[in-house]
Amino acid sequence: MVASAGEAGLTAPPRRLIGRHGGGNVPPATGPVEGFDPAGGIALLDDLKVACVFLTRLPVRLTHEVSLRDLADAVYAFPVVGVLVGAAGGIAYVLLGQIGLAGLPAAVLALMVMVAITGALHEDGLADTADAIGVGSNRQRALEVMRDSRIGSYGAVAVAFALLARASAYGLFWEPGFFLRAAVCAAAVSRAAIPVVMLLQPSAKSSGLAASAGRPEPGRVYAAVGIAVALALLLLSGAAFKALAAAALAAAAAAWWLGRRFGGCTGDTLGAVQQAAEIGFLMALATELSPG
């Protein structure tokens, strides 16, 4: 039976997690989860399923109840979810090329596929974060605005610019094979930034994703980063170095500023950091164009 998040026993719907202000009935975690031993707890495949449930709209078969705390165990699978998302967009671009569509038009459609698979999860987090920034310096008021599901003018503009930035970069990757590799790596690397921020920053709220999931165990975060970096180096060779550096710089700058602004991280700011990392990666890669 393919279950939805709620039917599978999730304490909170996945749409209220990364890029949404989760919470549900899960009590806040008080510290890191146990050591990185995937085989000893939830199996590797189950961790990937948990990550898919929280980060995508893909129908996933879950055989046991999971909660927000299981998200901390599954963070090393975030880049793998990114591979699935990026591969879907890359394959869409390749197929569009078979009917004579390439360049920016095909890139826009491929980007639409990737956004649809995630349900615009991270874009939604970026929008809520931008709206919260727009209310001024009152931190409590900003967090209240962040919890509002309605998108304001700041959020709409932020998402529009983020989509334009990504589409413009993807539009330069004419060669289908290069587009596929770039999409896979950008999606994987940007999602590896999420657990890093979860580890390094406290929760800005007493409830929500960051508070309920708790900080992931460092070994799992290192695994996420290692998977993403190894994948980028394997698929993009020398071009990966500048792209990885740009993604790290963009994510670090966004996380640092947002952490100071809101007093820590939230599900929405994690979505904003993911968007910053992906844009940084793609923009740097665009300067290293070597499709051949």
Helices and strands as residue ranges (DSSP letters): G 14-16, G 38-40, H 44-55, H 68-73, G 75-77, H 78-98, H 103-118, H 121-133, H 139-147, H 153-170, H 176-200, H 209-213, H 218-236, H 239-262, H 267-286
